[in-house]
Amino acid sequence: MAHTRTHVIQDPDLLVDQLEDGHLEVRENILDEDGHPTYHRYVLYPGAYTRDRDSRVQVIAQRVHTRQVIDAWKAAEAARGV
């Protein structure tokens, strides 16, 4: 099944995509211990803890992960038996 993806932030050090179900896919450009550029990727599901994330990601999650989106995600997870 194809997912609708919307670029929320697209700049040199951070890329955030929002999927239609409210998941946020995040790619941070960071430096490894040798100073070489690398990527760190992660996904935030609706209602996920975000206080330890980039402040821009926190703001997006607060706006996207409304109570309605969180409840719909939980219902979909329950329907899948997760």
N, C-alpha and C positions, 0 to 999 in steps of 0.2 A: 504494500500500500504506500503510495506517495504521500509525503508530508509537505504541507505548506510551510515554508521557511521565510522569515522576515529578518533582514539585517537590522538590528537595533543600534549597535555601535560598530563602526568599522573604521578603526584608526591604526596607526603603525604598531601600537603596543597592546591593543585589546580588540577582539572581535566577539560580538555577542549576537547570536541568532536566536530568535524566538520561534518555536514550533507551534503548530495550531492547537496542541493540547496544553500549552503553557510551559512546557519544558524550555529551559534556557541552555543553549550550548555555548560554552565560553572557551575561547582560546586566548591565553595570555602569552605574550612574547617576553621571555625572561632570559637572564644570563645564567649559565651554569657555573659551577665552582671554578672553572678555568677562564671565565669571562666570555665564553662563546655563546652567541644567541641560540636559544632553543624555545620550544613551545611547551606550554602546560595546558592541557585540555581537561575539561570536566563538564558535567551536566548537572543542572539544578532542577529537580522536579518541583512542582507546585507545593509550596509550604516548607521547602527545605531551609535549613539553618544557613544564614548568609552573613552573619556578623563578622566572620573571619575572612571575608572576601573583599575585593577591591570596592571602594565606595561607589563607583559607577555601577557595578554589578548589583550592589545592595539596592540602589535607587530603582533600577530596572525591575528587580525582583519584587520590590514593594508595589510597584505600579501594575505589573503583569499578574502577580499571584494574589488576586483578589479572593475573597471568601468564596465567591461563586466558582472561580477556576479551581481552587483547592478542593472544594466539595465535589466538583465534576470529576477531577482526577481520582479522588478517593473512591468514588462510585465506580469508575471505570476499572480501577485496580480490583475492587471487590467483585465485579462482574467476571473478571479474568481469574478470580480465585487466588489473588496474590495477597 
